[in-house]
Amino acid sequence: MPEPKDIRLLPDGIHIVWDDGHQGYHEHRALRYQCGCAECVNELTGKRVISLSDVRRDVEALDYAQVGRYALQFLWSDFHLTGIYPFETLRRLCQCEECRKAKAEAGAKTGPQPG
């Protein structure tokens, strides 16, 4: 699994350069919403207990710490800091143009999903 080489917390989002050269991007609010901690996701059911509307529109990552060699932890401007974002999750949630295009193409190939 690739690891982050450079992480920048900018006003427009979180920019991550990975050691495989990928230029990742995460909009602050979207990534904050994806927090997997027990406050945001029910530990027993795995169901998300917050909605996007529960996350302030102006939330930003103020700081971060690397957790071992597998994850990042962010300090959010809403003072939330318990979530750990594994590198694999950060890559899967990447919102860069390249990843958005690949996800759209994959969705088009598989067609509508039952739900």
N, C-alpha and C positions, 0 to 999 in steps of 0.2 A: 504494500500500500504506500503510495507517495506520501511524503510529509511536507508541511509548509516550510518554505524557505524564507519568505518575507510576508509579514502581515501588516497591513495599514488600515487604521480606523479613520476613515475620512467622512466628511459630512454627507456624502451621497451613499455610503455603505462601507462594507468591509471588503477589502481587496486582499486576496491571498495569492502569492506566487508559490506554486508547488515545485518540489525538486525535480519533477518530470517536465517542467516548463509551462504547465497549464496556468493560465491567468484567471483565477477564480474571482467571483463577485457575489456578495450577498447584501441585499437591501436590509438595513437594520431591523425594521419592524417584522419583516417576514422571517428572519432568522430567530429573533426573540420569541416569536409565536411558536416556533418549532422546538422550543426547550422541552427536554424529556424528563425533567426532574419530577419528584413526587408531588410537588405543588401544582404542576401543569398537566400531569398525566396520572390517572388513577393507577396505583401500583398493582392492584389485583386484576383489573380488567384490561389495562393498557389503553383505555379510552381517554382521549384528551378532555380535560375538565375546564380548559379556558377556550374562549373563542378569539378570533382575530380582533373583534371589537373590544375585547378586554385589554388589548395591548395599545398603549398610547401611540398615536400617530407620530409623535415627535421623539419616540424612544431611540436612543443611540447606544452603541457599545462605547464605553468610556475607557476601558482597559481590558486586558486579557492576560491569561497565564496559560502556559502549556502544562498539561497534565500527563506526566510520563512521556512516552513516545507514541501516544495514541489519540490524544484529544486536546481541545482547547476549552477553556472556561472563560466566559465573558462577564464583566461587571457592566450591567446595563444602567442607563440613566434613571430607570424606575426602581433602582436599588436591588433588582433581582440578580442573584449571583450563584445560585445553586446548580444550575444546569451545566452539564458537561456535553460537549459536542465532539463525538469521535470523528477522526479524520475521514473515515468512510462516509459518515453522515454528511459532513460538510461537502464532500465531493458530490454526493447524490443530490444534495439540495442546491448545488451551484446554480446561480442565475445569470451567468455570463452569456453573451450572445451565442457562443459556440454550443454550450450545453442546452440553452433554450431551443435552438434549432434542432439539435439531436433528439431531444425529448419530443418535439413536435413531429419529427419524421418517424420516430418509433411509434408514437400514438397513431399516426396515419396508417402505418403498416399493420398494426394489430387491430385497428378498428375500435368501435365503441366497446367499452368494458361493461359487463353486467354489474348492476349495482342498485 
